[in-house]
Amino acid sequence: LSIDGFTKVTEVIREARRKIAEIEQLDTAPERVYQINFQVFPLSKQTPREIS
């Protein structure tokens, strides 16, 4: 994933978190508590292009 792609992914996650929080706030009959996790971290080493 390029740096540009990573930036776009983090923006999508940020927007999803905002939408989830909005749904939660508008819910008038909550029944349970849920934990939702988003994790993004590299599984590979940097390519030579990223290092320079």
PyMOL Python script that loads the backbone (N, CA, C, O; Angstrom):
from pymol import cmd

cmd.read_pdbstr("""\
ATOM      1  N   LEU A   1       0.858  -1.175   0.000  1.00  0.00           N
ATOM      2  CA  LEU A   1       0.000   0.000   0.000  1.00  0.00           C
ATOM      3  C   LEU A   1       0.895   1.225   0.000  1.00  0.00           C
ATOM      4  O   LEU A   1       1.826   1.316   0.800  1.00  0.00           O
ATOM      5  N   SER A   2       0.627   2.149  -0.871  1.00  0.00           N
ATOM      6  CA  SER A   2       1.409   3.384  -0.931  1.00  0.00           C
ATOM      7  C   SER A   2       1.020   4.308   0.221  1.00  0.00           C
ATOM      8  O   SER A   2       0.009   4.092   0.889  1.00  0.00           O
ATOM      9  N   ILE A   3       1.833   5.336   0.444  1.00  0.00           N
ATOM     10  CA  ILE A   3       1.514   6.329   1.470  1.00  0.00           C
ATOM     11  C   ILE A   3       0.181   6.996   1.138  1.00  0.00           C
ATOM     12  O   ILE A   3      -0.633   7.244   2.028  1.00  0.00           O
ATOM     13  N   ASP A   4      -0.038   7.285  -0.144  1.00  0.00           N
ATOM     14  CA  ASP A   4      -1.306   7.895  -0.563  1.00  0.00           C
ATOM     15  C   ASP A   4      -2.473   6.955  -0.271  1.00  0.00           C
ATOM     16  O   ASP A   4      -3.513   7.387   0.227  1.00  0.00           O
ATOM     17  N   GLY A   5      -2.299   5.678  -0.579  1.00  0.00           N
ATOM     18  CA  GLY A   5      -3.344   4.697  -0.286  1.00  0.00           C
ATOM     19  C   GLY A   5      -3.602   4.578   1.198  1.00  0.00           C
ATOM     20  O   GLY A   5      -4.753   4.495   1.628  1.00  0.00           O
ATOM     21  N   PHE A   6      -2.529   4.568   1.992  1.00  0.00           N
ATOM     22  CA  PHE A   6      -2.663   4.494   3.448  1.00  0.00           C
ATOM     23  C   PHE A   6      -3.438   5.698   3.983  1.00  0.00           C
ATOM     24  O   PHE A   6      -4.292   5.553   4.857  1.00  0.00           O
ATOM     25  N   THR A   7      -3.140   6.874   3.460  1.00  0.00           N
ATOM     26  CA  THR A   7      -3.852   8.085   3.874  1.00  0.00           C
ATOM     27  C   THR A   7      -5.340   7.964   3.559  1.00  0.00           C
ATOM     28  O   THR A   7      -6.179   8.336   4.380  1.00  0.00           O
ATOM     29  N   LYS A   8      -5.670   7.451   2.389  1.00  0.00           N
ATOM     30  CA  LYS A   8      -7.074   7.271   2.008  1.00  0.00           C
ATOM     31  C   LYS A   8      -7.767   6.263   2.924  1.00  0.00           C
ATOM     32  O   LYS A   8      -8.912   6.472   3.324  1.00  0.00           O
ATOM     33  N   VAL A   9      -7.077   5.175   3.253  1.00  0.00           N
ATOM     34  CA  VAL A   9      -7.647   4.167   4.154  1.00  0.00           C
ATOM     35  C   VAL A   9      -7.938   4.779   5.518  1.00  0.00           C
ATOM     36  O   VAL A   9      -9.007   4.545   6.082  1.00  0.00           O
ATOM     37  N   THR A  10      -7.005   5.558   6.056  1.00  0.00           N
ATOM     38  CA  THR A  10      -7.233   6.169   7.365  1.00  0.00           C
ATOM     39  C   THR A  10      -8.400   7.150   7.321  1.00  0.00           C
ATOM     40  O   THR A  10      -9.135   7.278   8.300  1.00  0.00           O
ATOM     41  N   GLU A  11      -8.579   7.839   6.201  1.00  0.00           N
ATOM     42  CA  GLU A  11      -9.731   8.739   6.059  1.00  0.00           C
ATOM     43  C   GLU A  11     -11.041   7.948   6.047  1.00  0.00           C
ATOM     44  O   GLU A  11     -12.026   8.370   6.653  1.00  0.00           O
ATOM     45  N   VAL A  12     -11.054   6.811   5.365  1.00  0.00           N
ATOM     46  CA  VAL A  12     -12.249   5.957   5.321  1.00  0.00           C
ATOM     47  C   VAL A  12     -12.576   5.447   6.722  1.00  0.00           C
ATOM     48  O   VAL A  12     -13.740   5.440   7.124  1.00  0.00           O
ATOM     49  N   ILE A  13     -11.562   5.022   7.463  1.00  0.00           N
ATOM     50  CA  ILE A  13     -11.779   4.536   8.829  1.00  0.00           C
ATOM     51  C   ILE A  13     -12.294   5.657   9.717  1.00  0.00           C
ATOM     52  O   ILE A  13     -13.204   5.445  10.519  1.00  0.00           O
ATOM     53  N   ARG A  14     -11.724   6.845   9.582  1.00  0.00           N
ATOM     54  CA  ARG A  14     -12.178   7.991  10.379  1.00  0.00           C
ATOM     55  C   ARG A  14     -13.657   8.287  10.106  1.00  0.00           C
ATOM     56  O   ARG A  14     -14.426   8.533  11.035  1.00  0.00           O
ATOM     57  N   GLU A  15     -14.047   8.261   8.832  1.00  0.00           N
ATOM     58  CA  GLU A  15     -15.441   8.521   8.468  1.00  0.00           C
ATOM     59  C   GLU A  15     -16.353   7.404   8.983  1.00  0.00           C
ATOM     60  O   GLU A  15     -17.460   7.679   9.447  1.00  0.00           O
ATOM     61  N   ALA A  16     -15.904   6.161   8.908  1.00  0.00           N
ATOM     62  CA  ALA A  16     -16.701   5.044   9.424  1.00  0.00           C
ATOM     63  C   ALA A  16     -16.922   5.191  10.922  1.00  0.00           C
ATOM     64  O   ALA A  16     -18.026   4.960  11.413  1.00  0.00           O
ATOM     65  N   ARG A  17     -15.878   5.575  11.651  1.00  0.00           N
ATOM     66  CA  ARG A  17     -16.014   5.774  13.100  1.00  0.00           C
ATOM     67  C   ARG A  17     -17.025   6.880  13.408  1.00  0.00           C
ATOM     68  O   ARG A  17     -17.818   6.767  14.342  1.00  0.00           O
ATOM     69  N   ARG A  18     -16.984   7.956  12.604  1.00  0.00           N
ATOM     70  CA  ARG A  18     -17.929   9.054  12.804  1.00  0.00           C
ATOM     71  C   ARG A  18     -19.363   8.581  12.565  1.00  0.00           C
ATOM     72  O   ARG A  18     -20.264   8.913  13.335  1.00  0.00           O
ATOM     73  N   LYS A  19     -19.572   7.814  11.507  1.00  0.00           N
ATOM     74  CA  LYS A  19     -20.912   7.311  11.190  1.00  0.00           C
ATOM     75  C   LYS A  19     -21.409   6.336  12.256  1.00  0.00           C
ATOM     76  O   LYS A  19     -22.583   6.366  12.627  1.00  0.00           O
ATOM     77  N   ILE A  20     -20.523   5.477  12.747  1.00  0.00           N
ATOM     78  CA  ILE A  20     -20.902   4.536  13.804  1.00  0.00           C
ATOM     79  C   ILE A  20     -21.301   5.289  15.065  1.00  0.00           C
ATOM     80  O   ILE A  20     -22.295   4.944  15.704  1.00  0.00           O
ATOM     81  N   ALA A  21     -20.538   6.311  15.428  1.00  0.00           N
ATOM     82  CA  ALA A  21     -20.864   7.109  16.612  1.00  0.00           C
ATOM     83  C   ALA A  21     -22.206   7.811  16.439  1.00  0.00           C
ATOM     84  O   ALA A  21     -22.978   7.917  17.391  1.00  0.00           O
ATOM     85  N   GLU A  22     -22.485   8.286  15.238  1.00  0.00           N
ATOM     86  CA  GLU A  22     -23.763   8.947  14.968  1.00  0.00           C
ATOM     87  C   GLU A  22     -24.923   7.960  15.112  1.00  0.00           C
ATOM     88  O   GLU A  22     -25.949   8.295  15.704  1.00  0.00           O
ATOM     89  N   ILE A  23     -24.772   6.762  14.581  1.00  0.00           N
ATOM     90  CA  ILE A  23     -25.809   5.730  14.719  1.00  0.00           C
ATOM     91  C   ILE A  23     -26.056   5.446  16.190  1.00  0.00           C
ATOM     92  O   ILE A  23     -27.201   5.341  16.630  1.00  0.00           O
ATOM     93  N   GLU A  24     -24.968   5.320  16.950  1.00  0.00           N
ATOM     94  CA  GLU A  24     -25.083   5.035  18.386  1.00  0.00           C
ATOM     95  C   GLU A  24     -25.827   6.153  19.105  1.00  0.00           C
ATOM     96  O   GLU A  24     -26.676   5.883  19.955  1.00  0.00           O
ATOM     97  N   GLN A  25     -25.521   7.388  18.779  1.00  0.00           N
ATOM     98  CA  GLN A  25     -26.159   8.522  19.439  1.00  0.00           C
ATOM     99  C   GLN A  25     -27.653   8.606  19.123  1.00  0.00           C
ATOM    100  O   GLN A  25     -28.439   9.045  19.963  1.00  0.00           O
ATOM    101  N   LEU A  26     -28.043   8.194  17.932  1.00  0.00           N
ATOM    102  CA  LEU A  26     -29.446   8.280  17.522  1.00  0.00           C
ATOM    103  C   LEU A  26     -30.269   7.063  17.940  1.00  0.00           C
ATOM    104  O   LEU A  26     -31.495   7.087  17.829  1.00  0.00           O
ATOM    105  N   ASP A  27     -29.628   6.016  18.410  1.00  0.00           N
ATOM    106  CA  ASP A  27     -30.328   4.796  18.816  1.00  0.00           C
ATOM    107  C   ASP A  27     -31.077   5.053  20.121  1.00  0.00           C
ATOM    108  O   ASP A  27     -30.473   5.396  21.137  1.00  0.00           O
ATOM    109  N   THR A  28     -32.385   4.885  20.083  1.00  0.00           N
ATOM    110  CA  THR A  28     -33.205   5.185  21.266  1.00  0.00           C
ATOM    111  C   THR A  28     -33.461   3.975  22.157  1.00  0.00           C
ATOM    112  O   THR A  28     -34.027   4.114  23.241  1.00  0.00           O
ATOM    113  N   ALA A  29     -33.051   2.796  21.715  1.00  0.00           N
ATOM    114  CA  ALA A  29     -33.301   1.591  22.513  1.00  0.00           C
ATOM    115  C   ALA A  29     -32.070   0.684  22.545  1.00  0.00           C
ATOM    116  O   ALA A  29     -32.132  -0.449  22.067  1.00  0.00           O
ATOM    117  N   PRO A  30     -30.960   1.161  23.099  1.00  0.00           N
ATOM    118  CA  PRO A  30     -29.767   0.303  23.134  1.00  0.00           C
ATOM    119  C   PRO A  30     -29.982  -0.915  24.026  1.00  0.00           C
ATOM    120  O   PRO A  30     -30.657  -0.836  25.052  1.00  0.00           O
ATOM    121  N   GLU A  31     -29.399  -2.041  23.622  1.00  0.00           N
ATOM    122  CA  GLU A  31     -29.559  -3.292  24.363  1.00  0.00           C
ATOM    123  C   GLU A  31     -28.235  -3.898  24.806  1.00  0.00           C
ATOM    124  O   GLU A  31     -28.197  -4.667  25.766  1.00  0.00           O
ATOM    125  N   ARG A  32     -27.152  -3.561  24.117  1.00  0.00           N
ATOM    126  CA  ARG A  32     -25.848  -4.151  24.412  1.00  0.00           C
ATOM    127  C   ARG A  32     -24.751  -3.120  24.194  1.00  0.00           C
ATOM    128  O   ARG A  32     -24.954  -2.084  23.561  1.00  0.00           O
ATOM    129  N   VAL A  33     -23.589  -3.437  24.736  1.00  0.00           N
ATOM    130  CA  VAL A  33     -22.385  -2.647  24.488  1.00  0.00           C
ATOM    131  C   VAL A  33     -21.478  -3.480  23.594  1.00  0.00           C
ATOM    132  O   VAL A  33     -21.247  -4.659  23.863  1.00  0.00           O
ATOM    133  N   TYR A  34     -20.968  -2.873  22.540  1.00  0.00           N
ATOM    134  CA  TYR A  34     -20.068  -3.555  21.614  1.00  0.00           C
ATOM    135  C   TYR A  34     -18.734  -2.828  21.566  1.00  0.00           C
ATOM    136  O   TYR A  34     -18.671  -1.608  21.717  1.00  0.00           O
ATOM    137  N   GLN A  35     -17.686  -3.581  21.357  1.00  0.00           N
ATOM    138  CA  GLN A  35     -16.367  -3.006  21.116  1.00  0.00           C
ATOM    139  C   GLN A  35     -16.031  -3.239  19.655  1.00  0.00           C
ATOM    140  O   GLN A  35     -16.100  -4.367  19.166  1.00  0.00           O
ATOM    141  N   ILE A  36     -15.672  -2.179  18.965  1.00  0.00           N
ATOM    142  CA  ILE A  36     -15.299  -2.262  17.554  1.00  0.00           C
ATOM    143  C   ILE A  36     -13.859  -1.777  17.438  1.00  0.00           C
ATOM    144  O   ILE A  36     -13.524  -0.690  17.910  1.00  0.00           O
ATOM    145  N   ASN A  37     -13.017  -2.579  16.813  1.00  0.00           N
ATOM    146  CA  ASN A  37     -11.603  -2.225  16.673  1.00  0.00           C
ATOM    147  C   ASN A  37     -11.225  -2.069  15.206  1.00  0.00           C
ATOM    148  O   ASN A  37     -11.619  -2.866  14.355  1.00  0.00           O
ATOM    149  N   PHE A  38     -10.463  -1.039  14.937  1.00  0.00           N
ATOM    150  CA  PHE A  38      -9.833  -0.849  13.634  1.00  0.00           C
ATOM    151  C   PHE A  38      -8.332  -0.788  13.886  1.00  0.00           C
ATOM    152  O   PHE A  38      -7.870   0.015  14.697  1.00  0.00           O
ATOM    153  N   GLN A  39      -7.583  -1.618  13.209  1.00  0.00           N
ATOM    154  CA  GLN A  39      -6.129  -1.604  13.349  1.00  0.00           C
ATOM    155  C   GLN A  39      -5.496  -1.599  11.969  1.00  0.00           C
ATOM    156  O   GLN A  39      -5.874  -2.370  11.087  1.00  0.00           O
ATOM    157  N   VAL A  40      -4.538  -0.724  11.805  1.00  0.00           N
ATOM    158  CA  VAL A  40      -3.799  -0.655  10.554  1.00  0.00           C
ATOM    159  C   VAL A  40      -2.325  -0.555  10.905  1.00  0.00           C
ATOM    160  O   VAL A  40      -1.893   0.402  11.548  1.00  0.00           O
ATOM    161  N   PHE A  41      -1.560  -1.546  10.479  1.00  0.00           N
ATOM    162  CA  PHE A  41      -0.122  -1.505  10.719  1.00  0.00           C
ATOM    163  C   PHE A  41       0.573  -2.328   9.641  1.00  0.00           C
ATOM    164  O   PHE A  41      -0.006  -3.275   9.109  1.00  0.00           O
ATOM    165  N   PRO A  42       1.798  -1.972   9.324  1.00  0.00           N
ATOM    166  CA  PRO A  42       2.494  -2.671   8.241  1.00  0.00           C
ATOM    167  C   PRO A  42       2.881  -4.093   8.630  1.00  0.00           C
ATOM    168  O   PRO A  42       3.231  -4.363   9.779  1.00  0.00           O
ATOM    169  N   LEU A  43       2.815  -4.983   7.670  1.00  0.00           N
ATOM    170  CA  LEU A  43       3.240  -6.365   7.863  1.00  0.00           C
ATOM    171  C   LEU A  43       4.515  -6.663   7.077  1.00  0.00           C
ATOM    172  O   LEU A  43       5.004  -7.793   7.076  1.00  0.00           O
ATOM    173  N   SER A  44       5.043  -5.651   6.416  1.00  0.00           N
ATOM    174  CA  SER A  44       6.252  -5.838   5.617  1.00  0.00           C
ATOM    175  C   SER A  44       7.239  -4.719   5.911  1.00  0.00           C
ATOM    176  O   SER A  44       6.894  -3.704   6.517  1.00  0.00           O
ATOM    177  N   LYS A  45       8.468  -4.925   5.470  1.00  0.00           N
ATOM    178  CA  LYS A  45       9.490  -3.894   5.611  1.00  0.00           C
ATOM    179  C   LYS A  45       9.288  -2.841   4.533  1.00  0.00           C
ATOM    180  O   LYS A  45       8.597  -3.076   3.542  1.00  0.00           O
ATOM    181  N   GLN A  46       9.898  -1.677   4.736  1.00  0.00           N
ATOM    182  CA  GLN A  46       9.812  -0.620   3.736  1.00  0.00           C
ATOM    183  C   GLN A  46      10.563  -1.028   2.477  1.00  0.00           C
ATOM    184  O   GLN A  46      11.583  -1.714   2.535  1.00  0.00           O
ATOM    185  N   THR A  47      10.039  -0.595   1.348  1.00  0.00           N
ATOM    186  CA  THR A  47      10.742  -0.823   0.091  1.00  0.00           C
ATOM    187  C   THR A  47      11.865   0.205  -0.017  1.00  0.00           C
ATOM    188  O   THR A  47      11.800   1.245   0.638  1.00  0.00           O
ATOM    189  N   PRO A  48      12.891  -0.057  -0.826  1.00  0.00           N
ATOM    190  CA  PRO A  48      13.991   0.914  -0.961  1.00  0.00           C
ATOM    191  C   PRO A  48      13.507   2.312  -1.337  1.00  0.00           C
ATOM    192  O   PRO A  48      14.098   3.302  -0.903  1.00  0.00           O
ATOM    193  N   ARG A  49      12.459   2.410  -2.123  1.00  0.00           N
ATOM    194  CA  ARG A  49      11.920   3.708  -2.533  1.00  0.00           C
ATOM    195  C   ARG A  49      11.440   4.501  -1.320  1.00  0.00           C
ATOM    196  O   ARG A  49      11.620   5.718  -1.279  1.00  0.00           O
ATOM    197  N   GLU A  50      10.830   3.838  -0.325  1.00  0.00           N
ATOM    198  CA  GLU A  50      10.320   4.521   0.866  1.00  0.00           C
ATOM    199  C   GLU A  50      11.439   4.978   1.787  1.00  0.00           C
ATOM    200  O   GLU A  50      11.288   5.978   2.488  1.00  0.00           O
ATOM    201  N   ILE A  51      12.552   4.270   1.799  1.00  0.00           N
ATOM    202  CA  ILE A  51      13.647   4.580   2.706  1.00  0.00           C
ATOM    203  C   ILE A  51      14.367   5.851   2.276  1.00  0.00           C
ATOM    204  O   ILE A  51      14.760   6.648   3.127  1.00  0.00           O
ATOM    205  N   SER A  52      14.546   6.057   0.983  1.00  0.00           N
ATOM    206  CA  SER A  52      15.295   7.227   0.509  1.00  0.00           C
ATOM    207  C   SER A  52      14.483   8.486   0.450  1.00  0.00           C
ATOM    208  O   SER A  52      14.999   9.536   0.069  1.00  0.00           O
TER     209      SER A  52
END
""", "prot")
cmd.dss("prot")
cmd.show_as("cartoon", "prot")
cmd.util.cbc("prot")
cmd.orient("prot")
